[in-house]
Amino acid sequence: MSFAKEYAKENPEEIAIQDANQSLTWDEVDDVLSRCGSGLQALDLGPDKRVAVFAENSVQTALANLGGLIGGASVVPVNFHLTGDEVNYILQDSGARVLFVGPETWERGIEAIKNSSVHTLVSWNVPAKDGMVDWIDWLLKADPEGLDQTVPPKPNLLYTSGTTGRPKGTDLPPTMFAGGETVEEHVLNYKMGFLERSGGEVGKQLVVGPMYHTGPLSATRNLIAGTPSVVLGRFNAEATLEAIANHKITSCLMVPTHFVRLLALPDDVKASYDVSSINAISHTGSKCPVDVKQSMIDWFGPVFLEAYGASEVGSTCMITSEEWLKYPGSVGKALPPFVAKILDDEGNELPADTEGRLFFEDTTGRGVIYYNDPEKSAEAHIAPGVFTLGEIAYMNEDGYVFITDRFSDMVVSGGVNIYPAEAEQVLIEHPAVLDVACIGVPNKEMGEELKALVIPREDIETPSEEVVIAWCREKLSHYKCPRTLEFVDDLGRNTMGKINKRKLRAPYWD
């Protein structure tokens, strides 16, 4: 079976995938994917067949992810903002044997593979370095005819902060991973599902978000369903509009922060680009403010499909633009196999239009499963298959869910999960910090941002906010660190030493 040549029968020179630096035809994509899959099959990938991709958006990043899938490997997409130490934890926990890196990440990649199971480091657009294998050289040595398509497909292993603690691995859930006894069956099933979801219209997609996120990563799989793809690097609002207009883009996936940045462009800039080719914009990552979504619908039309969920389980709710206009602010109805439930603190189900904790029952019984962590998997549930993503919500009589707050500590900033404990553990080590709590506060562009509330030590001169934040940034990826810091006299700890973070957040949100 050919993975891409069938799409080039009528237009053999049609561009299948491109970024700012290069473009490949369907024939070239087919050759790269076959060589990448075959090359990986020739390596020792360990018992779980793990390979990791630690790179910013590019054609190579997309094809490394897809080549791993076609080679029957479980691909681990790694956040390209992470430090070498943070990546090392993921490599060790996942057991990855191969790491792909780009020009922005190779130095951290070399640091990250120390004391890990990685034996092959493949890089692109990087000067020759000892211990690294060049992407082109590696592909040329692989036999495209040697690809074994009978191997069973393996889902991605995704690392998420979830609602508690350090990043945890979770397999891409069945709702987002097509079945099949072989890779060939998987690809065929995915194509059939894609064509059904898209109404048989292929069009051309724009990959906007970073591919370590579930949504953009899943979008790259549309390439094997015949969807020509344009890959953008780090988000730029005007460049996004320019790409839509120039390439006649029909679909893309974004997060609300992208909408805020697009809307912030001057009116004359927005008016200068034709976006009429767009017929579908999916968005996920965090709840979208009502005024932002209404403005986007006014601009692009009712082309938005909002999905609410998490990497651990996929989409649990969904809502079309037409439904949203009827129920502004809703994240939609629960999707099978999930059933939404609003519960009180004792676990009792609440009536319609009553605020409580939002839970989902997975009727398959699967629920949330964390790799290598059965204890955390169990903690995510209040009953078999019944889990929460940490939100406060209510549900109307028609079954539409409305998010109102969070009861977990997790902060969602620009669609990225941030767990405050990571920053707290670093900040408490600062010699001038007596106690600290990190909370989510409003940010117009990002939705939320992390803020540190610090009680300073009395016996040491209190440093500036900038100095303490810089201390944190020396040890953690910048996105995990607080954007702002406030010195306070009390954090309201109870006699058991616990902090009510919802109470701490309230003044900022009120």
C-alpha positions in Angstrom: 0.0 0.0 0.0 1.1 3.6 -0.8 0.4 6.2 1.9 0.3 9.2 -0.4 0.8 8.4 -4.0 -2.9 7.7 -4.6 -3.5 11.5 -4.0 -1.1 12.4 -6.7 -2.7 10.4 -9.6 -4.4 13.4 -11.1 -1.9 16.0 -10.0 1.5 14.3 -9.4 3.2 17.6 -8.7 0.6 18.9 -6.3 2.2 20.2 -3.0 1.2 17.9 -0.2 2.8 19.7 2.8 4.8 22.9 3.1 6.2 25.4 5.6 8.0 28.6 5.3 11.2 26.9 4.2 10.2 23.9 2.0 7.4 22.0 0.2 7.0 18.4 -0.7 4.8 16.7 -3.3 2.7 13.7 -2.6 5.3 11.4 -4.2 8.0 13.0 -2.0 5.8 12.6 1.2 5.2 9.0 0.4 8.9 8.3 0.0 9.8 10.1 3.3 7.1 8.4 5.3 8.0 4.9 3.9 11.7 5.5 4.7 11.0 6.9 8.1 8.8 4.0 9.1 11.2 1.5 7.7 14.2 3.2 9.3 12.5 3.1 12.7 11.5 -0.6 12.3 15.2 -1.4 11.8 16.1 0.0 15.2 15.7 -1.3 18.7 12.7 0.7 20.0 12.3 -1.2 23.2 9.3 -3.2 24.5 6.9 -0.3 24.0 8.4 0.9 20.7 8.8 4.5 21.9 10.2 7.4 19.8 10.1 11.0 20.8 9.8 14.2 18.8 11.2 17.4 20.4 11.0 20.1 17.7 9.2 23.2 16.7 6.6 23.1 13.9 8.0 22.2 10.5 7.5 19.8 7.7 10.1 17.5 9.3 8.3 17.5 12.6 5.0 16.5 11.0 6.6 13.7 9.0 8.6 12.4 11.9 5.4 12.1 13.9 3.6 10.4 11.0 6.6 8.2 10.1 6.6 6.9 13.6 2.9 6.0 13.3 3.4 4.3 10.0 6.4 2.4 11.4 4.3 1.0 14.2 6.0 3.1 16.9 4.4 4.9 19.8 5.4 8.5 19.3 5.9 10.8 22.3 5.5 14.5 21.3 7.5 16.7 23.6 6.8 20.3 24.4 9.6 22.3 22.7 9.6 24.9 25.5 11.0 22.4 28.0 14.4 22.4 29.5 16.8 19.5 29.0 16.1 18.2 32.5 12.4 18.3 32.0 12.7 16.4 28.7 15.1 13.9 30.3 12.3 13.0 32.8 9.9 12.3 29.9 12.5 10.3 28.0 13.2 8.2 31.1 9.6 7.7 32.1 8.5 6.8 28.5 11.5 4.6 27.7 11.9 6.3 24.3 14.9 4.9 22.3 15.0 7.5 19.5 14.7 11.3 19.7 14.1 13.7 16.8 15.2 17.3 17.3 15.2 20.5 15.2 17.5 23.5 15.0 15.9 25.2 18.0 16.0 22.1 20.3 19.1 20.1 19.5 21.3 21.5 22.3 18.7 20.7 24.9 18.2 17.3 23.2 21.8 16.4 23.7 21.5 17.3 27.3 18.2 15.4 27.7 19.3 12.0 26.4 21.9 11.6 29.2 21.1 8.7 31.4 18.1 7.8 29.2 17.3 4.9 26.9 17.8 7.0 23.8 20.4 5.5 21.5 19.7 7.5 18.3 19.4 11.3 18.0 18.1 12.4 14.6 18.4 16.1 13.8 17.5 18.4 10.9 18.9 21.7 9.8 21.7 21.4 12.3 25.5 21.4 11.7 27.1 18.0 12.0 27.7 17.2 15.6 29.2 14.1 17.3 26.5 11.7 18.3 23.7 13.1 16.1 22.4 11.6 12.8 21.3 13.9 10.0 17.7 13.5 9.0 18.4 13.4 5.3 21.3 10.9 5.6 19.2 8.7 7.9 16.3 8.6 5.4 18.6 7.9 2.5 20.0 4.9 4.2 16.5 3.4 4.9 14.8 1.1 2.5 11.4 2.5 1.5 10.4 -1.0 0.2 11.4 -2.6 3.5 8.5 -1.2 5.4 6.5 -3.9 7.2 2.8 -2.7 7.2 1.6 -5.7 9.1 2.8 -4.4 12.5 0.0 -3.3 14.9 -0.5 0.5 15.3 0.6 2.2 18.5 -1.1 5.3 19.9 0.9 8.4 20.9 2.0 8.7 24.5 1.2 12.2 25.5 2.5 14.0 28.6 0.1 16.3 30.4 0.1 18.1 33.7 -3.5 16.9 34.1 -4.9 18.1 37.4 -2.2 16.9 39.8 1.6 16.9 40.1 4.4 16.3 37.6 3.6 15.6 33.9 2.1 12.1 33.4 2.0 10.0 30.3 -1.3 8.9 28.9 -2.0 7.0 25.7 -4.0 8.8 23.0 -7.5 7.6 23.9 -9.6 5.3 21.7 -11.9 8.2 20.8 -9.0 9.9 19.0 -7.1 6.8 17.6 -8.5 4.8 14.8 -8.5 1.0 15.3 -6.9 -1.7 13.2 -4.9 -4.8 13.6 -2.2 -3.5 11.3 -0.9 0.0 10.4 -2.4 -0.4 7.0 -5.9 -1.0 8.6 -5.4 1.9 10.9 -4.6 4.3 8.0 -7.6 3.1 6.0 -9.9 3.4 9.1 -8.6 6.9 9.8 -9.2 7.9 6.2 -12.7 6.6 6.3 -13.4 8.4 9.6 -11.9 11.6 8.3 -13.9 11.6 5.1 -17.1 10.9 7.1 -16.3 13.8 9.6 -15.5 16.2 6.8 -18.5 15.3 4.6 -16.1 13.9 1.9 -14.5 17.3 1.4 -10.7 17.3 1.7 -9.8 20.9 1.1 -6.5 22.3 2.6 -5.7 22.6 6.3 -3.5 25.0 8.2 -1.5 23.7 11.2 -1.4 26.6 13.5 -0.7 25.3 17.1 2.4 23.5 18.2 2.4 19.8 17.3 3.0 18.6 20.9 -0.6 19.6 21.6 -3.2 16.9 21.0 -5.3 18.9 18.5 -2.5 20.1 16.1 -0.9 16.7 16.4 -4.1 15.0 15.4 -4.6 17.4 12.6 -1.3 16.3 11.0 -2.8 12.8 10.7 -5.2 14.3 8.2 -2.3 14.3 5.7 -2.6 10.6 5.4 -6.2 11.1 4.6 -5.3 13.2 1.6 -5.5 16.7 3.1 -2.8 19.1 1.8 -1.3 20.9 4.7 0.4 24.2 5.4 2.5 24.2 8.6 3.1 27.5 10.4 5.8 28.1 13.0 5.3 30.1 16.2 1.9 31.9 16.0 1.8 35.2 14.3 -1.7 36.7 13.8 -1.2 38.4 10.5 0.9 35.6 9.1 -2.0 33.3 9.8 -4.5 35.5 7.9 -1.9 35.7 5.0 -1.6 31.9 4.9 -5.4 31.5 4.9 -5.8 34.0 2.0 -2.8 32.9 -0.1 -3.4 29.1 0.2 -7.2 29.2 0.2 -7.2 27.3 3.5 -10.5 25.5 4.3 -9.9 24.3 7.8 -7.7 24.7 10.9 -7.6 24.2 14.6 -6.9 27.0 17.1 -7.2 27.9 20.8 -9.0 31.0 22.2 -5.7 32.9 22.6 -5.2 32.8 18.8 -8.7 34.4 18.5 -7.7 37.2 20.9 -4.6 37.9 18.9 -6.4 37.9 15.6 -9.1 40.2 16.9 -6.4 42.6 18.2 -5.1 43.3 14.7 -6.0 46.7 13.2 -9.2 46.7 11.3 -7.5 47.6 8.0 -5.2 44.7 8.4 -8.0 42.3 9.1 -10.0 43.6 6.1 -7.0 43.2 3.7 -7.1 39.4 3.8 -9.8 37.2 2.2 -10.8 34.4 4.7 -13.9 33.3 2.8 -12.3 29.9 1.9 -12.5 28.8 5.6 -15.4 26.4 6.2 -14.3 24.9 9.5 -12.3 26.2 12.5 -12.1 23.8 15.4 -11.1 25.2 18.7 -10.1 23.7 22.0 -7.7 24.1 24.9 -9.8 26.3 27.2 -13.2 27.9 27.5 -13.6 30.7 25.0 -14.9 34.1 26.3 -18.3 34.9 25.0 -17.4 38.2 23.5 -14.3 36.8 21.7 -16.3 33.9 20.2 -19.1 36.2 19.1 -16.6 38.5 17.4 -15.0 35.6 15.6 -18.4 34.4 14.3 -19.2 37.9 13.2 -15.9 37.9 11.2 -15.6 34.4 9.8 -19.2 33.3 9.9 -20.7 30.3 11.8 -17.8 28.0 11.0 -16.6 27.2 14.5 -16.7 23.8 16.2 -15.7 23.9 19.9 -14.4 20.8 21.6 -14.0 20.5 25.4 -11.9 17.7 26.9 -8.4 16.7 27.7 -5.5 14.7 26.3 -6.3 11.8 28.7 -9.8 11.2 27.3 -10.2 13.3 24.1 -13.2 15.5 23.5 -16.0 15.0 26.1 -18.3 17.8 24.9 -18.8 19.6 21.6 -20.8 22.5 20.2 -21.4 23.9 16.7 -21.6 27.7 16.0 -25.4 27.4 15.4 -25.9 25.7 18.8 -23.6 28.2 20.5 -25.5 31.2 19.2 -28.6 29.6 20.8 -26.7 28.9 24.1 -23.9 31.5 24.3 -21.0 30.4 26.6 -21.8 26.7 26.5 -19.1 24.2 25.7 -21.8 21.9 24.3 -23.3 18.5 25.0 -21.5 15.4 26.1 -20.2 13.2 23.3 -20.6 9.4 23.4 -19.3 7.4 25.1 -19.3 10.2 27.8 -22.2 11.3 30.0 -21.9 14.6 31.8 -22.9 14.8 35.5 -23.0 17.8 37.8 -22.3 16.7 41.4 -22.2 18.3 44.8 -19.2 17.9 47.2 -20.7 14.6 48.5 -21.0 13.1 45.0 -24.8 13.6 44.7 -26.2 14.5 41.3 -27.6 18.0 41.1 -30.7 19.2 39.1 -30.5 21.3 35.9 -29.2 24.9 36.1 -27.5 24.2 39.5 -23.7 24.8 39.8 -21.5 22.0 41.0 -18.5 19.9 40.1 -18.4 18.6 36.5 -17.8 14.9 36.1 -18.0 12.6 33.1 -18.9 8.9 33.1 -17.1 7.0 30.4 -19.7 4.3 29.5 -16.9 2.0 28.2 -15.5 1.9 31.7 -12.0 3.2 30.5 -12.0 6.7 32.0 -8.5 8.2 32.6 -5.4 6.0 32.4 -2.0 7.3 33.3 1.1 5.3 32.0 3.2 3.8 34.7 0.9 5.3 37.4 -2.1 3.2 38.5 -2.3 5.2 41.7 -2.9 8.5 39.9 -5.2 6.7 37.5 -7.3 5.6 40.5 -7.2 9.1 42.1 -8.7 10.6 38.9 -12.0 8.8 39.5 -14.8 8.9 42.1 -16.2 5.6 40.7 -15.1 3.3 37.9 -15.0 5.3 34.7 -16.3 8.5 36.4 -13.7 11.3 36.3 -13.4 15.0 36.4 -11.3 17.6 34.6 -11.4 19.9 37.6 -14.2 22.3 36.5 -17.2 23.9 38.2 -20.2 24.0 35.9 -23.9 23.7 35.5 -26.0 21.9 32.8 -29.3 23.2 31.5 -32.4 21.1 30.8 -31.3 20.5 27.2 -28.0 19.0 28.4 -25.7 21.9 27.4 -22.7 22.4 29.8 -21.6 25.8 31.0 -18.2 26.1 32.7 -18.1 28.7 35.5 -14.9 28.1 37.5 -12.2 25.5 38.5 -12.0 23.5 41.7 -8.6 22.0 40.8 -5.4 23.9 41.1 -4.5 23.6 37.5 -4.2 26.8 35.4 -5.0 26.8 31.7 -3.1 29.6 30.0 -3.3 29.9 26.2 -4.6 26.4 26.1 -1.6 25.0 28.0 -2.1 23.2 31.3 0.1 24.6 34.1 0.2 22.9 37.5 1.1 25.5 40.2 2.9 22.9 42.4 5.9 22.8 40.0 6.5 26.6 40.4 5.7 26.4 44.1 8.3 23.7 44.7 11.0 25.9 43.0 10.0 29.2 44.7 9.9 27.8 48.2 13.6 27.1 47.8 14.4 30.8 47.4 16.2 31.9 50.6 13.9 35.0 50.9 10.6 33.0 50.6 8.8 31.8 53.7 5.7 30.4 52.0 4.1 30.6 48.6 1.0 29.7 46.7 0.5 30.0 42.9 -3.0 30.7 41.5 -4.6 31.4 38.1 -5.7 35.0 37.6 -7.4 36.6 34.6 -5.4 37.5 31.5 -7.2 39.0 28.5 -5.1 37.4 25.9 -4.2 34.0 27.5 -7.4 33.5 29.5 -5.5 32.8 32.7 -2.0 33.5 33.9 0.0 32.1 36.8 0.5 34.5 39.7 2.6 33.8 42.8 1.5 35.0 46.3 4.6 35.0 48.5 5.1 35.5 52.2 8.7 36.9 52.5 11.0 35.9 55.3 11.4 38.7 57.9 15.1 38.0 58.6 16.2 38.6 55.0 15.9 41.6 52.8 12.9 41.2 50.5 14.0 40.9 46.9 12.1 42.4 44.0 9.3 40.5 42.2 11.5 40.3 39.1 14.4 38.7 41.0 12.2 35.9 42.4 10.5 35.2 39.1 13.9 35.0 37.4 15.0 32.5 40.1 12.0 30.3 39.0 12.8 30.7 35.3 16.4 29.5 35.8 15.0 26.1 36.9 11.7 25.7 35.0 10.4 26.3 31.4 9.2 30.0 31.3 5.6 29.0 30.6 5.5 27.1 33.9 6.6 30.2 35.9 4.4 32.9 37.3 4.1 36.0 35.1 3.5 38.2 38.2 4.2 38.0 41.9 2.7 39.7 44.9 4.1 39.8 48.4 1.4 39.1 51.1 1.2 38.6 54.8 -1.0 35.5 54.9 -2.1 32.7 52.6 -5.0 31.5 54.8 -3.7 28.1 55.6 -6.0 26.1 57.9 -4.9 24.1 60.9 -4.0 21.1 58.6 -1.8 23.4 56.5 -4.1 23.4 53.5 -4.8 26.4 51.3 -8.2 27.2 49.8 -7.0 28.3 46.4 -10.5 29.1 45.1 -10.8 31.6 47.9 -7.4 33.1 47.0 -8.4 33.4 43.4 -11.8 35.0 44.1 -10.7 38.7 44.5 -8.9 38.7 41.2 -11.8 37.2 39.3 -14.5 39.2 41.1 
